[in-house]
Amino acid sequence: EITAALKAGPDTMMLGFDTDAAKERLEAVPWIRHAQVMRLLPSTLQVVVEERIPYAVWQKDGQ
């Protein structure tokens, strides 16, 4: 889920990668409270996520 939200892969050009947009996409994931995306040249993205702590659990029919 994180990889899909980042929209980055081995062929991604680091100089053109929008870290702010990636942060917004990550924070749109329901279980992510806060995200940091940093570009470490020449070829690394550092991603830090803080998980949202659930305050309720909903079950229906045992699921």
C-alpha positions, 0 to 999 in steps of 0.5 A: 500500500505504501509503495503504491501510494509513493508511485516510485520504483527503480526507474523513477528519476529522483530529481523530478520526484515530487516529495510533497505530492508523495507525502499527500498521497501517503497521508490519504491512506486511512491508517497513516497519520503522518508521513515524511518523504525525503530525497537522498541523492543520488538514488534513495527515497527515505520514507517515514510513516506514523501509524494512526492509532485506531480508537474503535474497532467495528465488527459485523458477523464476527468479521 
